[in-house]
């Protein structure tokens, strides 16, 4: 029996009203490349006609924007169709959520243009991977499901270039012709099983990737024109549909002419100038997008076998872009030397976090988390494993990630690279992994401190259990391994250096945590007994340096390394990162006295550190600045399980001692001193100024606990 649909929180069933007034759902459809262009238009058209949808796009922000426009009538998935297992994961998602899969629309694609001899072979390889191999993989993944259901519909979006190959679009034309042949062969094979296969071949469509290509005789199509044609084929199946239809007839008639006559006609119409005569100015942005995304590994999308490096893809005029997670389309726009604003960076970072820790179970994440081949498992078992791993390892981390937070560490990492003139957009996975490491440490911190809340919500260990939260928190540290492999697939030496920096930071952070867990009560007792507070203040500073400074130093050093900085620059920037981390922790200790409110919600209760008897910088300095008798009373009130009244009085003593001003001065002095040692090693650019401004704002701005 067919599996019954599973309702997902937030899902809105897309109904169709029948003649009897009953609400019906027409079917379940998967659309790739659904972030914009034809994919987005098709999602809206099918939703209007009553389909439930699973939408896929490598650009997480774009596909979620499409989903938002459909008022929850779909499930958005941020995945690269060229990545191993993506098609299988989409099939599994559709079956897990809806219990069936009726329609699959292969729409994602890319279009490189220019003289054949000037196009890199690596770009051609990526084009084949995106436009053909990913389509083949998707058909292979969905075929058994539709065969078992005894029905289904596959729509492959090709191009008129598949019927009329053009100079300047050589590889693109070849892939689209291959998609047409694939579609016809599958159509013939699927007839007995009730599987209908259609190839839709649009003329030039108004998308950014089509801008600058010359059009003759016909006006470029709107994405909605193609979307309606795709939807119509689901109701009136046909093997091939050219859009507009009259162009298909014209091409069929032209094919009957002798070759010399066809060439003469093509020359008269200027057909070869469509791409070779493209407006370079209008196409500059698109070509730059292709070039700047770097060269991730191409691979066999079914087996994961690596082939050769190839530039990441961008938008096809017949559908949205597809690129490697390592060189994302969720990249913040703007030239190098100018870091993205906070909103753009948040969207960019969210895309890469979703890639490493998606909000729903999928086969790719399960394989990466286990680091073993689970391909021998049966489909039902594999799906169950995905669900269990997601519940135990991903959900505790997502719980904290989705609760908010400033995420200033990735922003500063980005600013370091931009200050050095490098393009930070290539290294989004590493920035996301840095935030995941921090999130994992907070989960473990809350367990060790017995903290009931974090960011205004119950701590992860209270929702998922202590053992599960410990495992999930520590496992989050290993997201960096996956990110390094994704961002640096072709440079083992550079990978090794990043691993060294990261592992050293983990060692240091755990040493700092060890000192913090033991507390500093013995050193405080000695300081009050002897009047010498130096050891207490030094060991407290070392704890902050190891626990808070080292991870930030590692991110700064990694950013500098990736940007090609000199050894002196790397060392100086690592010290700057350490100073930012320490200064941030000092001012965070100050913020504990008042608590933290975010958008009117108390995300951290005031006086938590004092309530837990924790020795912080403000308390340590207050004990050093107060007369010995008052210091002894203050310390006794803190370490003997104080009531609320005792806590309020202790906070007042700390504030009145001048300790708060001393702590702020120490944080500012540290930051300014290290910056003066660093600035002369950096180029005098707006990016450098921006880095300094962000460092200061990070230390001084309000907190999100």
C-alpha positions in Angstrom: 0.0 0.0 0.0 1.1 3.5 -0.7 2.4 5.5 2.2 0.0 8.0 3.6 1.1 11.7 3.5 2.7 13.0 6.6 1.7 16.6 7.6 4.6 18.9 8.3 4.3 21.8 10.7 3.6 24.9 8.7 2.6 23.0 5.6 -0.5 24.4 3.8 -2.3 21.9 1.6 -2.9 23.4 -1.9 -6.5 22.5 -2.7 -8.4 22.3 -5.9 -12.2 22.6 -5.8 -14.0 19.9 -7.7 -17.5 20.1 -9.2 -18.9 18.6 -6.0 -17.3 21.4 -4.0 -14.8 19.0 -2.4 -11.2 20.1 -1.9 -8.8 18.0 -3.9 -5.0 18.0 -4.4 -3.9 17.4 -8.0 -0.5 15.8 -7.2 2.9 16.1 -5.8 5.7 17.8 -7.9 9.4 18.3 -7.5 10.9 21.3 -9.3 14.7 21.9 -9.5 16.1 25.3 -10.0 13.0 26.8 -8.3 14.7 29.9 -6.8 13.9 32.2 -9.7 13.2 32.4 -13.4 11.2 29.5 -15.0 11.5 27.5 -11.8 9.9 30.1 -9.6 7.2 30.8 -12.2 6.4 27.1 -12.5 6.1 26.7 -8.8 3.5 29.5 -8.7 1.6 28.0 -11.7 1.5 24.5 -10.3 0.5 25.7 -6.8 -2.3 27.7 -8.4 -3.4 24.5 -10.2 -3.5 22.5 -7.0 -0.1 20.7 -6.7 1.9 20.2 -3.5 5.5 21.0 -4.1 9.1 20.2 -3.2 11.2 23.0 -4.4 15.0 22.7 -4.8 17.7 25.3 -5.6 21.3 25.7 -4.6 20.5 29.3 -3.5 18.9 28.8 -0.2 17.7 32.4 0.2 16.1 32.3 -3.3 14.2 29.0 -2.8 12.9 30.1 0.6 11.8 33.3 -1.0 9.8 31.3 -3.6 8.3 29.2 -0.9 7.4 32.3 1.1 5.5 33.6 -1.9 3.4 30.4 -2.0 2.2 30.9 1.6 3.6 27.6 2.9 2.2 25.4 0.1 5.5 23.7 -0.5 8.7 22.3 1.1 11.9 24.3 0.1 15.2 22.4 -0.1 18.5 24.2 -0.5 20.6 21.7 -2.4 23.0 21.6 -5.4 21.6 19.2 -8.1 25.2 18.4 -9.1 26.0 17.1 -5.6 26.0 13.4 -5.0 22.7 12.1 -3.7 20.7 15.3 -4.2 18.1 13.6 -6.4 17.7 10.7 -4.0 17.3 13.1 -1.2 14.5 15.0 -3.0 12.7 11.8 -3.7 12.9 10.8 -0.1 11.8 14.2 1.0 8.7 14.1 -1.2 7.8 10.6 0.0 8.4 11.4 3.7 6.3 14.6 3.6 3.5 13.7 1.1 3.6 9.9 0.7 3.8 10.0 -3.1 5.5 11.7 -6.1 3.7 12.4 -9.3 5.7 15.0 -11.2 9.4 15.8 -11.6 10.5 18.9 -13.4 14.2 19.1 -14.3 14.7 22.9 -14.7 18.1 23.8 -13.2 20.8 24.7 -15.7 23.6 27.0 -16.9 24.6 28.7 -20.1 28.2 29.6 -20.9 28.6 31.6 -24.1 31.5 32.7 -26.3 33.8 31.3 -29.0 34.4 27.6 -28.4 38.2 27.9 -28.4 38.0 30.5 -25.6 35.8 28.6 -23.2 37.8 26.6 -20.6 37.2 22.8 -20.7 36.5 22.9 -17.0 33.5 25.2 -17.7 32.3 22.8 -20.3 32.6 19.9 -17.8 30.5 21.8 -15.3 27.9 22.6 -18.0 27.6 18.9 -18.8 27.3 18.0 -15.1 24.5 20.6 -14.5 22.6 20.4 -17.8 22.8 16.7 -18.5 24.2 14.5 -15.8 22.1 15.9 -13.1 19.0 15.4 -15.3 20.0 11.8 -15.9 20.5 11.3 -12.1 17.1 12.8 -11.3 15.3 10.6 -13.8 17.2 7.6 -12.4 16.2 8.4 -8.9 12.5 9.0 -9.6 12.0 6.2 -12.1 11.5 3.3 -9.6 9.0 5.3 -7.6 6.8 6.2 -10.6 7.1 2.6 -12.0 5.9 1.2 -8.6 3.0 3.8 -8.7 2.2 2.8 -12.3 2.3 6.4 -13.3 4.1 9.7 -13.1 5.2 12.6 -15.3 8.8 13.8 -15.9 9.3 17.2 -17.6 12.9 18.0 -18.8 13.4 21.7 -19.7 15.7 21.9 -22.7 16.0 24.7 -25.3 15.5 25.4 -28.9 19.3 25.2 -29.1 18.8 21.4 -28.8 17.0 21.5 -32.2 18.9 24.4 -33.7 22.5 24.3 -32.3 24.2 27.8 -32.4 27.7 29.0 -32.7 28.8 30.6 -29.4 26.6 28.2 -27.4 28.4 25.0 -28.3 28.4 23.1 -25.1 25.1 24.4 -24.1 23.5 23.3 -27.4 25.1 19.8 -27.0 23.7 19.3 -23.5 20.2 20.4 -24.5 20.2 18.2 -27.6 21.3 15.3 -25.3 18.4 16.1 -22.9 16.0 15.9 -25.8 17.4 12.5 -26.9 17.3 11.3 -23.3 13.7 12.4 -22.9 12.5 10.6 -26.1 14.3 7.4 -25.1 12.8 7.5 -21.6 9.3 8.3 -23.1 9.5 5.1 -25.2 10.7 3.0 -22.3 8.1 4.4 -19.8 5.0 3.9 -21.9 4.2 0.4 -20.5 4.7 1.6 -17.0 2.5 4.7 -17.4 5.4 7.1 -17.0 5.0 10.1 -19.3 8.2 12.0 -20.3 8.1 15.4 -22.0 10.8 17.7 -23.2 9.9 21.4 -23.2 12.2 23.5 -25.4 11.8 27.3 -24.9 13.2 30.1 -27.0 15.2 32.8 -25.3 13.7 33.7 -21.9 14.0 37.0 -20.1 16.3 36.1 -17.2 19.7 37.6 -16.2 21.6 34.8 -17.9 19.8 35.6 -21.2 20.6 39.3 -21.0 22.8 40.5 -23.8 22.1 37.6 -26.2 20.7 39.0 -29.5 17.2 37.9 -30.5 15.9 37.8 -34.0 12.3 37.8 -35.3 10.8 36.7 -32.0 10.7 38.6 -28.7 12.2 36.8 -25.7 9.7 34.9 -23.6 8.6 35.6 -20.1 9.2 32.9 -17.5 5.4 32.7 -17.0 5.0 31.7 -20.7 7.2 28.6 -20.2 5.6 27.8 -16.8 2.1 27.7 -18.4 3.4 25.4 -21.1 5.0 23.1 -18.6 1.8 22.9 -16.6 -0.3 22.3 -19.7 1.8 19.3 -20.6 0.8 17.7 -17.4 -2.8 17.8 -18.4 -2.2 17.1 -22.2 0.9 15.0 -22.4 3.1 15.2 -25.4 6.7 14.1 -26.1 8.1 17.5 -27.1 6.8 21.0 -26.8 8.6 24.0 -28.4 7.7 27.4 -26.8 6.4 29.3 -28.7 4.7 26.5 -30.7 4.9 28.3 -34.0 8.7 28.3 -33.7 8.6 24.5 -33.6 6.9 24.3 -37.0 9.3 26.8 -38.5 12.3 24.8 -37.3 10.7 21.6 -38.7 10.2 23.1 -42.1 13.8 24.6 -42.1 15.2 21.2 -41.4 13.8 19.9 -44.7 16.0 22.4 -46.7 19.4 21.4 -48.1 22.3 22.2 -45.8 23.6 25.0 -48.1 20.1 26.6 -48.2 19.9 26.4 -44.4 23.3 28.0 -44.0 22.3 30.8 -46.4 19.0 31.4 -44.5 20.9 31.4 -41.2 23.3 33.9 -42.5 20.5 36.2 -43.7 18.8 36.0 -40.3 22.1 36.4 -38.4 21.6 33.3 -36.3 25.2 32.9 -35.4 25.3 36.4 -34.0 22.8 35.5 -31.3 25.7 34.4 -29.0 28.8 35.4 -30.9 27.5 38.9 -31.3 26.2 39.2 -27.7 26.4 42.5 -26.0 29.5 42.1 -23.8 28.5 45.0 -21.5 25.1 43.4 -20.7 26.6 40.0 -20.3 29.6 41.1 -18.2 27.8 40.6 -14.8 26.7 37.1 -15.7 30.1 36.1 -17.0 31.8 37.5 -13.9 29.4 35.5 -11.8 30.6 32.4 -13.6 34.2 33.3 -13.2 34.3 34.5 -9.6 32.7 31.4 -8.0 35.9 29.4 -8.2 36.5 25.8 -9.3 34.9 23.2 -7.2 35.2 19.5 -8.1 32.9 18.2 -10.7 31.7 14.7 -9.9 29.5 11.9 -10.9 26.2 12.9 -9.2 25.1 9.2 -8.7 28.3 7.8 -7.2 30.2 10.9 -6.0 33.3 9.9 -8.1 35.4 13.0 -8.6 36.2 14.1 -12.1 38.0 17.4 -12.7 37.7 20.9 -11.2 35.2 23.1 -12.9 33.9 26.7 -12.3 30.6 26.9 -10.4 27.5 27.4 -12.4 25.2 30.4 -12.7 21.7 31.0 -14.1 20.4 29.4 -17.2 18.0 31.6 -19.2 15.7 28.6 -19.1 16.0 28.3 -15.3 17.7 29.3 -12.1 21.4 28.7 -11.3 23.1 25.7 -10.0 26.4 25.9 -8.3 28.6 24.0 -5.8 28.0 24.7 -2.1 31.7 25.5 -2.0 31.2 28.4 -4.4 27.7 29.4 -3.6 25.0 31.5 -5.3 24.0 32.6 -1.9 27.1 34.8 -1.9 26.9 38.4 -0.7 26.9 40.7 -3.7 29.4 43.6 -4.1 33.0 44.1 -5.0 36.0 42.7 -3.1 37.1 45.2 -0.4 33.6 45.9 0.7 32.0 43.4 3.2 28.3 42.7 2.8 25.8 44.4 5.1 24.4 42.5 8.0 21.2 41.5 6.2 22.9 40.1 3.2 25.5 38.4 5.3 22.8 36.8 7.4 21.1 35.4 4.3 24.5 34.2 2.9 25.4 32.5 6.2 22.0 30.9 6.6 22.4 29.3 3.1 25.7 27.6 4.1 24.4 26.6 7.6 21.4 25.0 5.9 23.8 23.1 3.6 25.8 21.7 6.6 22.9 21.4 9.0 19.6 21.4 7.1 16.3 21.9 8.8 14.9 18.5 7.5 16.5 15.0 7.2 18.2 14.2 3.9 20.5 11.5 2.6 23.5 13.7 1.9 23.7 15.0 5.5 23.3 11.5 6.8 26.1 10.2 4.7 28.4 13.1 5.8 27.5 12.7 9.5 28.3 9.0 9.5 31.3 9.2 7.1 30.4 5.7 5.9 28.6 4.4 2.8 25.1 3.5 3.8 24.1 2.7 0.2 23.5 -1.0 1.0 20.6 -0.2 3.3 17.1 -0.6 2.0 15.1 2.5 1.2 12.9 2.3 4.3 15.9 1.7 6.6 17.9 4.5 5.0 15.0 6.9 5.5 14.7 5.8 9.2 18.4 6.3 9.7 18.2 9.8 8.2 15.4 10.7 10.5 17.1 9.4 13.7 20.4 11.1 12.9 18.6 14.4 12.2 16.7 14.1 15.5 19.8 13.3 17.6 22.5 15.3 15.9 21.0 18.1 13.9 17.9 19.2 15.8 19.7 20.2 19.1 22.0 22.4 17.1 19.2 23.8 14.9 17.2 24.6 18.1 20.0 27.0 19.2 20.8 28.3 15.8 17.1 29.2 15.1 16.9 31.0 18.4 18.8 34.0 17.1 22.3 35.3 17.9 24.5 38.0 16.5 26.8 35.7 14.4 29.5 38.3 14.5 32.3 35.7 14.0 31.6 35.0 10.4 31.1 38.7 9.7 34.6 39.5 11.0 36.1 36.5 9.1 34.5 38.0 6.0 35.8 41.5 6.9 39.4 40.2 7.3 39.4 38.7 3.8 37.9 41.8 2.2 40.4 44.0 4.0 43.2 42.0 2.4 41.6 42.3 -1.0 40.3 38.8 -1.2 36.8 37.6 -2.3 35.2 36.2 0.9 32.4 34.7 -1.2 34.4 31.6 -2.0 34.6 30.5 1.6 31.0 30.5 3.0 31.2 26.9 4.2 34.1 27.8 6.5 32.3 30.8 8.0 29.2 28.6 8.6 31.3 25.9 10.3 32.8 28.5 12.6 29.4 29.5 13.7 28.4 25.8 14.2 31.5 25.3 16.4 30.4 28.2 18.6 26.9 26.8 18.7 28.2 23.4 19.8 30.3 25.0 22.5 27.2 26.9 23.9 25.2 23.6 24.1 28.0 22.0 26.1 28.4 25.2 28.2 24.7 25.1 29.2 25.0 21.5 30.3 28.1 22.2 32.4 26.6 25.3 33.9 23.1 23.8 34.4 21.7 26.8 32.5 17.9 26.5 32.1 17.6 28.9 29.1 19.6 30.2 26.2 18.5 33.1 24.0 15.1 33.2 25.7 14.3 29.5 25.0 14.8 26.3 27.0 18.4 25.0 26.7 19.0 22.2 24.2 19.7 19.6 26.9 16.3 20.2 28.6 14.5 19.5 25.3 16.7 16.7 23.9 18.2 15.1 27.0 21.7 15.7 28.4 23.4 12.8 26.7 22.0 13.6 23.3 22.9 17.3 23.7 26.5 16.5 24.7 26.9 14.3 21.6 25.2 16.8 19.3 27.2 19.7 20.7 30.6 18.0 20.3 29.7 16.6 16.9 29.1 20.2 15.7 32.8 20.8 16.0 33.3 18.4 13.1 31.3 20.4 10.7 34.5 22.2 10.0 35.9 19.0 8.5 33.0 18.9 6.0 33.3 22.6 5.3 37.1 22.4 4.6 36.6 19.6 2.1 33.8 21.5 0.4 35.6 24.9 0.2 39.1 23.6 -0.5 38.7 20.4 -2.7 41.8 20.9 -4.8 44.5 22.1 -2.4 45.6 19.5 0.2 48.4 21.7 1.5 46.0 24.6 2.3 43.5 22.1 3.7 46.2 20.8 6.0 47.1 24.3 7.3 43.5 25.1 8.0 43.1 21.8 9.9 46.2 22.7 12.0 44.8 26.1 12.9 41.4 24.8 13.7 42.6 21.8 15.8 44.9 24.1 17.8 42.0 26.4 18.6 39.9 23.4 19.7 42.7 22.3 22.1 43.1 25.8 23.5 39.3 26.3 23.9 39.0 23.0 25.8 41.9 23.9 28.1 40.1 27.2 28.8 36.9 25.4 29.5 38.7 23.1 31.9 40.0 26.2 33.9 36.5 27.7 33.7 34.8 24.6 35.0 37.1 24.3 37.9 36.3 27.9 38.8 38.7 30.3 40.4 37.6 30.0 44.0 40.9 28.9 45.4 42.8 31.8 43.7 40.1 34.2 45.0 40.5 32.9 48.5 44.3 33.3 48.3 44.0 36.8 46.8 41.8 38.0 49.7 44.0 36.3 52.3 47.3 37.8 50.9 46.0 41.0 49.3 47.8 40.0 46.1 45.2 39.7 43.3 47.7 39.3 40.4 47.5 35.5 40.1 43.7 35.6 40.2 43.5 38.3 37.4 46.2 36.5 35.3 44.6 33.1 35.4 41.2 34.6 34.7 42.6 36.5 31.7 44.3 33.2 30.5 40.9 31.4 30.8 39.3 34.1 28.6 42.2 34.0 26.2 42.0 30.2 25.7 38.2 29.8 25.8 37.1 32.9 24.0 40.1 34.4 22.3 41.6 31.3 20.6 38.5 30.4 18.5 38.3 33.9 17.1 42.0 34.1 16.6 41.7 30.9 14.5 39.0 32.4 12.3 41.1 35.5 11.7 44.2 33.5 10.9 42.3 31.2 8.6 40.8 34.2 6.8 44.2 35.7 6.4 45.7 32.4 5.2 42.9 32.0 2.6 43.4 35.6 1.5 47.1 35.0 0.7 48.4 37.1 3.6 52.1 37.2 4.6 53.2 35.3 7.7 53.5 38.6 9.5 50.0 39.6 8.6 48.6 36.2 9.6 50.3 36.5 13.0 49.1 40.0 13.6 45.5 39.3 12.5 45.4 36.2 14.7 46.4 38.4 17.7 43.7 40.9 16.7 41.1 38.1 16.6 42.3 36.9 20.0 42.0 40.5 21.4 38.4 40.8 20.0 37.5 37.5 21.6 38.9 38.4 25.0 37.4 41.9 24.9 34.1 40.6 23.9 34.1 38.1 26.9 35.1 40.9 29.3 32.2 43.1 28.2 29.9 40.0 28.2 30.8 39.5 31.9 29.6 43.1 32.4 26.4 42.5 30.5 25.6 39.6 32.9 25.0 42.1 35.7 22.0 43.6 33.8 20.9 40.6 31.7 20.2 40.7 28.0 17.0 41.8 26.3 16.4 41.2 22.6 13.4 42.7 20.9 11.8 43.2 24.3 12.4 39.5 25.3 14.7 38.6 28.2 17.2 36.3 26.5 19.6 36.1 29.4 18.6 36.6 33.0 20.5 39.2 35.0 23.1 38.1 37.6 23.3 34.5 36.2 27.1 34.4 36.8 26.8 35.7 40.4 23.9 33.3 41.0 26.2 30.4 40.0 29.0 31.7 42.2 31.2 32.3 39.1 34.3 34.5 39.3 34.1 37.0 36.4 36.3 40.0 35.5 33.9 42.5 37.2 33.8 40.5 40.4 37.6 39.9 40.4 38.3 43.6 39.9 35.8 44.6 42.5 37.5 42.4 45.0 40.8 44.0 44.1 39.5 47.6 44.3 37.3 47.4 47.4 38.7 47.7 50.9 39.7 44.2 52.2 36.8 44.0 54.7 34.2 44.9 52.0 35.8 42.6 49.5 35.5 39.7 52.0 31.8 40.4 52.6 31.2 40.6 48.8 33.0 37.3 48.2 31.2 35.6 51.0 27.8 36.7 49.7 28.5 35.4 46.2 29.9 32.0 47.1 27.3 30.9 49.7 24.2 30.4 47.5 22.9 34.0 47.8 19.2 35.0 47.7 17.9 37.5 45.2 18.4 40.4 47.7 22.0 39.3 48.3 22.6 39.2 44.5 21.2 42.7 44.0 23.4 44.1 46.8 26.5 42.2 45.4 25.9 43.7 42.0 25.6 47.2 43.5 28.9 46.7 45.3 30.6 45.6 42.1 29.2 48.6 40.2 30.1 51.0 43.0 33.7 49.8 43.2 34.6 51.1 39.8 35.2 47.6 38.5 32.9 48.1 35.5 34.8 51.1 34.3 38.1 49.2 34.9 36.9 46.3 32.8 35.7 48.5 30.0 39.0 50.3 30.0 40.9 47.0 29.9 38.9 45.7 27.0 39.3 49.0 25.0 43.0 49.2 25.8 43.6 45.6 24.7 41.7 46.2 21.4 43.4 49.5 20.6 46.9 48.3 21.5 46.7 45.2 19.2 45.1 47.2 16.4 48.0 49.7 16.4 50.3 46.8 16.1 48.3 45.4 13.2 47.1 48.3 11.1 50.5 49.2 9.6 50.7 45.6 8.1 47.3 46.0 6.3 46.6 47.9 3.1 45.1 51.4 3.5 41.7 50.6 2.0 38.1 51.1 3.0 38.1 47.4 3.8 40.7 47.9 6.5 38.7 50.7 8.0 35.6 48.6 7.9 37.4 45.8 9.7 38.4 48.1 12.6 34.9 49.5 12.8 33.4 45.9 13.0 35.9 44.9 15.7 34.9 47.8 17.9 31.2 47.3 17.3 31.5 43.7 18.2 33.0 44.5 21.6 30.7 47.4 22.4 27.3 46.4 21.0 24.5 44.8 23.0 24.4 41.0 23.4 22.2 38.1 22.3 22.9 35.5 24.9 
